[in-house]
Amino acid sequence: MRELVTKGALGGLFLLSEDVHATFAALRDAGVEITQEPVEQPYGTDFGIRDPFGNHVRISQPTAAAPEAQEVSASR
């Protein structure tokens, strides 16, 4: 697996952050290649980076309540 990852063969990696904007700023300031700045999505906020081997990584901060949780709360 390590050999594939170091060749950039990883299809993509998704990581979670408790503060996506702080994580973005820290990685940007450290010189990490940013492929997409933070974007608000229906599920939360995320951004993209590329690791030193060329693998794509998404870092996301999900919204506080997922749509399923909101539906359960509304039905009560």
N, CA, C and O atoms as a DFTB+ gen file, in Angstrom:
304 C
 N C O
     1  1       0.823      -1.180       0.000
     2  2       0.000       0.000       0.000
     3  2       0.876       1.256       0.000
     4  3       0.621       2.205      -0.741
     5  1       1.911       1.244       0.843
     6  2       2.794       2.414       0.913
     7  2       3.404       2.730      -0.446
     8  3       3.517       3.896      -0.825
     9  1       3.796       1.690      -1.180
    10  2       4.401       1.896      -2.491
    11  2       3.414       2.574      -3.446
    12  3       3.799       3.465      -4.204
    13  1       2.152       2.158      -3.414
    14  2       1.136       2.778      -4.272
    15  2       0.891       4.238      -3.890
    16  3       0.783       5.104      -4.758
    17  1       0.804       4.503      -2.586
    18  2       0.560       5.866      -2.126
    19  2       1.713       6.779      -2.524
    20  3       1.486       7.910      -2.953
    21  1       2.941       6.302      -2.387
    22  2       4.088       7.140      -2.728
    23  2       4.227       7.355      -4.230
    24  3       5.010       8.201      -4.662
    25  1       3.483       6.605      -5.025
    26  2       3.467       6.805      -6.473
    27  2       2.291       7.673      -6.900
    28  3       2.098       7.914      -8.092
    29  1       1.494       8.149      -5.923
    30  2       0.351       8.982      -6.268
    31  2      -0.845       8.190      -6.734
    32  3      -1.710       8.732      -7.422
    33  1      -0.921       6.910      -6.377
    34  2      -1.988       6.037      -6.864
    35  2      -3.222       6.038      -5.969
    36  3      -4.197       5.348      -6.265
    37  1      -3.193       6.794      -4.891
    38  2      -4.332       6.859      -3.989
    39  2      -5.476       7.564      -4.711
    40  3      -5.287       8.656      -5.246
    41  1      -6.654       6.955      -4.733
    42  2      -7.790       7.549      -5.432
    43  2      -8.250       8.852      -4.818
    44  3      -8.765       9.716      -5.527
    45  1      -8.082       9.010      -3.567
    46  2      -8.484      10.212      -2.853
    47  2      -8.630       9.882      -1.390
    48  3      -8.946       8.750      -1.024
    49  1      -8.403      10.859      -0.571
    50  2      -8.481      10.674       0.870
    51  2      -9.337      11.783       1.433
    52  3      -9.200      12.940       1.035
    53  1     -10.227      11.441       2.364
    54  2     -11.105      12.415       2.992
    55  2     -10.807      12.446       4.478
    56  3     -10.829      11.413       5.148
    57  1     -10.528      13.644       4.992
    58  2     -10.241      13.838       6.401
    59  2     -11.249      14.820       6.991
    60  3     -11.790      15.665       6.277
    61  1     -11.498      14.707       8.292
    62  2     -12.401      15.618       8.984
    63  2     -11.613      16.591       9.840
    64  3     -10.548      16.257      10.360
    65  1     -12.140      17.792       9.981
    66  2     -11.540      18.813      10.816
    67  2     -12.623      19.437      11.691
    68  3     -13.762      19.604      11.254
    69  1     -12.265      19.779      12.922
    70  2     -13.207      20.473      13.800
    71  2     -13.257      21.968      13.481
    72  3     -14.224      22.641      13.840
    73  1     -12.226      22.494      12.811
    74  2     -12.178      23.904      12.402
    75  2     -11.493      23.967      11.042
    76  3     -10.282      24.170      10.949
    77  1     -12.278      23.793      10.005
    78  2     -11.736      23.667       8.652
    79  2     -11.009      24.938       8.208
    80  3     -10.034      24.854       7.460
    81  1     -11.460      26.107       8.650
    82  2     -10.797      27.351       8.244
    83  2      -9.424      27.485       8.900
    84  3      -8.482      27.952       8.260
    85  1      -9.296      27.088      10.156
    86  2      -7.994      27.109      10.830
    87  2      -7.055      26.073      10.202
    88  3      -5.867      26.340      10.021
    89  1      -7.584      24.902       9.873
    90  2      -6.778      23.858       9.225
    91  2      -6.292      24.344       7.868
    92  3      -5.126      24.161       7.518
    93  1      -7.190      24.967       7.101
    94  2      -6.815      25.515       5.801
    95  2      -5.685      26.527       5.947
    96  3      -4.691      26.457       5.224
    97  1      -5.835      27.476       6.884
    98  2      -4.826      28.519       7.076
    99  2      -3.478      27.924       7.475
   100  3      -2.437      28.350       6.975
   101  1      -3.495      26.944       8.373
   102  2      -2.242      26.320       8.817
   103  2      -1.545      25.597       7.670
   104  3      -0.328      25.709       7.519
   105  1      -2.299      24.860       6.865
   106  2      -1.703      24.130       5.745
   107  2      -1.208      25.088       4.664
   108  3      -0.126      24.891       4.110
   109  1      -1.989      26.117       4.362
   110  2      -1.572      27.125       3.376
   111  2      -0.278      27.798       3.824
   112  3       0.663      27.945       3.044
   113  1      -0.246      28.205       5.101
   114  2       0.944      28.887       5.629
   115  2       2.168      27.975       5.665
   116  3       3.302      28.453       5.621
   117  1       1.940      26.652       5.745
   118  2       3.045      25.687       5.754
   119  2       3.523      25.358       4.337
   120  3       4.473      24.594       4.165
   121  1       2.873      25.931       3.326
   122  2       3.298      25.713       1.950
   123  2       2.702      24.505       1.270
   124  3       3.189      24.087       0.220
   125  1       1.644      23.924       1.851
   126  2       0.974      22.774       1.236
   127  2       0.256      23.247      -0.028
   128  3      -0.322      24.334      -0.048
   129  1       0.293      22.432      -1.079
   130  2      -0.383      22.778      -2.328
   131  2      -1.896      22.704      -2.142
   132  3      -2.445      21.633      -1.883
   133  1      -2.558      23.839      -2.276
   134  2      -4.013      23.937      -2.154
   135  2      -4.604      23.778      -3.549
   136  3      -4.227      24.501      -4.471
   137  1      -5.525      22.838      -3.703
   138  2      -6.164      22.642      -5.004
   139  2      -7.543      23.289      -5.069
   140  3      -8.067      23.540      -6.155
   141  1      -8.133      23.559      -3.894
   142  2      -9.407      24.281      -3.842
   143  2      -9.539      24.916      -2.469
   144  3      -9.352      24.250      -1.450
   145  1      -9.859      26.192      -2.440
   146  2     -10.060      26.895      -1.176
   147  2     -11.367      26.426      -0.532
   148  3     -12.180      25.782      -1.195
   149  1     -11.581      26.737       0.749
   150  2     -12.803      26.281       1.419
   151  2     -14.074      26.687       0.674
   152  3     -14.222      27.823       0.222
   153  1     -14.981      25.723       0.562
   154  2     -16.247      25.915      -0.146
   155  2     -17.370      25.396       0.747
   156  3     -17.271      24.310       1.318
   157  1     -18.434      26.181       0.859
   158  2     -19.614      25.739       1.591
   159  2     -20.364      24.730       0.725
   160  3     -20.693      25.018      -0.425
   161  1     -20.629      23.566       1.271
   162  2     -21.361      22.503       0.591
   163  2     -22.624      22.203       1.409
   164  3     -22.716      22.639       2.556
   165  1     -23.588      21.477       0.857
   166  2     -24.784      21.126       1.638
   167  2     -24.454      20.321       2.896
   168  3     -25.193      20.390       3.878
   169  1     -23.372      19.570       2.883
   170  2     -22.993      18.721       4.020
   171  2     -22.016      19.398       4.973
   172  3     -21.736      18.857       6.043
   173  1     -21.490      20.568       4.612
   174  2     -20.520      21.257       5.442
   175  2     -19.564      22.077       4.599
   176  3     -19.905      22.473       3.484
   177  1     -18.386      22.336       5.109
   178  2     -17.367      23.111       4.400
   179  2     -16.167      22.212       4.157
   180  3     -15.757      21.460       5.040
   181  1     -15.601      22.293       2.947
   182  2     -14.402      21.502       2.689
   183  2     -13.468      22.229       1.738
   184  3     -13.845      23.211       1.099
   185  1     -12.225      21.719       1.657
   186  2     -11.240      22.254       0.727
   187  2     -10.343      21.119       0.272
   188  3     -10.355      20.034       0.853
   189  1      -9.564      21.375      -0.771
   190  2      -8.718      20.327      -1.335
   191  2      -7.242      20.685      -1.290
   192  3      -6.854      21.845      -1.435
   193  1      -6.428      19.650      -1.082
   194  2      -4.974      19.785      -1.142
   195  2      -4.412      18.619      -1.943
   196  3      -5.116      17.659      -2.254
   197  1      -3.132      18.725      -2.269
   198  2      -2.422      17.619      -2.915
   199  2      -1.217      17.304      -2.047
   200  3      -0.476      18.204      -1.654
   201  1      -1.021      16.025      -1.747
   202  2       0.131      15.653      -0.922
   203  2       1.401      15.662      -1.781
   204  3       1.311      15.809      -3.000
   205  1       2.570      15.511      -1.174
   206  2       3.820      15.583      -1.940
   207  2       3.939      14.545      -3.054
   208  3       4.761      14.705      -3.956
   209  1       3.125      13.475      -3.005
   210  2       3.185      12.429      -4.022
   211  2       2.154      12.627      -5.123
   212  3       2.107      11.845      -6.072
   213  1       1.319      13.671      -5.007
   214  2       0.315      13.947      -6.024
   215  2      -1.070      13.432      -5.705
   216  3      -1.987      13.595      -6.510
   217  1      -1.244      12.812      -4.544
   218  2      -2.567      12.317      -4.160
   219  2      -3.482      13.479      -3.776
   220  3      -3.043      14.453      -3.164
   221  1      -4.755      13.364      -4.143
   222  2      -5.750      14.371      -3.794
   223  2      -6.318      14.072      -2.409
   224  3      -6.653      12.932      -2.088
   225  1      -6.419      15.130      -1.594
   226  2      -6.949      15.004      -0.239
   227  2      -8.005      16.079      -0.050
   228  3      -7.775      17.238      -0.394
   229  1      -9.169      15.708       0.495
   230  2     -10.227      16.655       0.841
   231  2     -10.305      16.702       2.364
   232  3     -10.253      15.668       3.030
   233  1     -10.429      17.893       2.895
   234  2     -10.575      18.076       4.335
   235  2     -11.907      18.782       4.557
   236  3     -12.170      19.833       3.973
   237  1     -12.735      18.195       5.401
   238  2     -14.113      18.650       5.553
   239  2     -14.481      18.876       7.013
   240  3     -13.998      18.187       7.912
   241  1     -15.345      19.856       7.222
   242  2     -15.976      20.076       8.527
   243  2     -17.477      19.946       8.289
   244  3     -18.103      20.857       7.748
   245  1     -18.052      18.815       8.691
   246  2     -19.492      18.610       8.458
   247  2     -20.326      19.628       9.235
   248  3     -19.898      20.165      10.256
   249  1     -21.523      19.874       8.720
   250  2     -22.441      20.756       9.437
   251  2     -22.811      20.110      10.761
   252  3     -22.672      18.898      10.929
   253  1     -23.281      20.914      11.697
   254  2     -23.602      20.426      13.040
   255  2     -24.666      19.340      13.019
   256  3     -24.571      18.366      13.766
   257  1     -25.671      19.494      12.177
   258  2     -26.748      18.500      12.118
   259  2     -26.896      18.010      10.686
   260  3     -27.143      18.796       9.770
   261  1     -26.746      16.730      10.506
   262  2     -26.933      16.125       9.181
   263  2     -28.408      16.188       8.816
   264  3     -29.247      16.256       9.714
   265  1     -28.760      16.169       7.524
   266  2     -30.173      16.219       7.120
   267  2     -31.031      15.149       7.788
   268  3     -32.193      15.401       8.110
   269  1     -30.467      13.944       8.002
   270  2     -31.234      12.877       8.641
   271  2     -31.605      13.258      10.069
   272  3     -32.719      12.986      10.517
   273  1     -30.664      13.892      10.790
   274  2     -30.932      14.292      12.171
   275  2     -31.989      15.386      12.218
   276  3     -32.809      15.422      13.135
   277  1     -31.972      16.278      11.230
   278  2     -32.967      17.345      11.188
   279  2     -34.356      16.763      10.941
   280  3     -35.332      17.246      11.515
   281  1     -34.465      15.736      10.098
   282  2     -35.748      15.099       9.807
   283  2     -36.312      14.434      11.050
   284  3     -37.513      14.523      11.306
   285  1     -35.467      13.769      11.824
   286  2     -35.919      13.117      13.054
   287  2     -36.421      14.155      14.035
   288  3     -37.468      13.962      14.653
   289  1     -35.693      15.260      14.192
   290  2     -36.097      16.309      15.114
   291  2     -37.425      16.927      14.694
   292  3     -38.260      17.234      15.545
   293  1     -37.627      17.112      13.408
   294  2     -38.850      17.732      12.895
   295  2     -40.055      16.830      13.095
   296  3     -41.178      17.319      13.221
   297  1     -39.840      15.520      13.124
   298  2     -40.980      14.592      13.242
   299  2     -41.438      14.412      14.680
   300  3     -42.478      13.800      14.923
   301  1     -40.685      14.931      15.630
   302  2     -41.040      14.758      17.047
   303  2     -41.989      15.793      17.518
   304  3     -42.383      15.784      18.684
